[in-house]
């Protein structure tokens, strides 16, 4: 059994912010899903196994790993917001 490298421990204000985003439902679906992943993976409030999170949110295991890693390395904003994607610039 491997040891988890990226452990999510949300602070109270982070948890409240994530819950507010999920409840409002006005953000895009990808951001809401990332918030739900972090809330489910929180070690301080009833931690769930990665497989349980994947099945309940209908995402793959890699997605959960990437979101947890981004939270540990970049913080809350880095984990829930999308980065700019490479590609052709927008045509106006």
Buried (B, 14 or more C-beta within 10 A) or exposed (E): EEEEEBEBEBEEEBBEBBEEBBEEEEBEEEBBBBBBBBBBBBEEEEBBEBEEBBEEBEBEEEBBBBBBBBBBEEEBEEBBEEEEEEEEEEEE
